[in-house]
């Protein structure tokens, strides 16, 4: 009789075979029934491989994020200086020196070789020429700068040629040097010796010795012919303005309105001076002939000259004070030194 199989799942217990080898018992591997073992093995392996793949991808993504974050953090950190020993053991190729561009001072106006010429040097160069003192500096500047550049060029050439090593040149340089430092030192001694009272005393002497002279303030109109002078005089006598006619007709363009200012007799040419110093204030002259033409003169004022003011004479007063102080200063300086004259006279050659 065949028994009906129950729908109940039956649990198959694995069979374990034991073998006795000597005193030891050896357990053989577990053997499951083939029909029950194969489905479980196929299902578990596939599922396991799926999870492994998913987690491996997640791990790669997280690893990349962590690596990038660490790299950025390390780049942001300040790098330590290399060890000095490593620098010595592994020297790098030296960098070429950085040549700094020299800043040219604002007062430099030219450069000759390695020497700079300043605007002050040009001014001193101009001041050494008395004839140029009245010429505006900006007008004479280009020419003087060019001359100074030429001097520098020749001087540099002379040094390169060894001219300065010549004994005669050396003697001249020494003499020039002594003159410069002597003048500078003497000026210093004078500044210490001359007082305000010295200047005031000399000025008082100057005022006491001053002799007043007649001084006239006049205008004139210079014309080319006597007829023009006579015609102009008629217009003035008729009431025409002297300054207006002077600006219109006078050949002397250096006297605006015909004004000559104040002057003494010795300041004018004889013919003009003789005529004007016989006139009175407000008087018009007849035509006066001189080497320059025909003059019509009008006297504006007559007065006596006044002594110059103290301020206007400071340079003159100082010069006189230096002349008086010099012997005393030289005597004091000679007493401080040992002076021995070897040959007081020489024979004529």
Buried (B, 14 or more C-beta within 10 A) or exposed (E): EEEEEEEEEEEEEEEEEEEEEEEEEEEEEEEBEEEEBEEEEEEEEEEEEEEEEEEEEEEEEEEEEEEEEEEEEEEEEEEEEEEEEEEEEEEEEEEEEEEEEEEEEEEEBBEBEEEBBBBEBBEEBBEEEEEBEEEEEEEBBEEBBEBBBEEBEEBBEEEEEEEEEEEEEEEEEEEEEEEEEEEEEBEEBBEEBBEEEBBEBBBEEBEEEEEEEEBBBBBBBBBEEEEBBBEBBEBBEEEEEBBEBBBEBBEBEEBEEBBBEBBEBEEBEEBBBEBBBEBEEEEBBEBBEBEBBBBBBBBBEBEEEEBEEBEEBEEBBBEBBBEEBBEEBEEEEEEEEEEEEEEEEEEEE
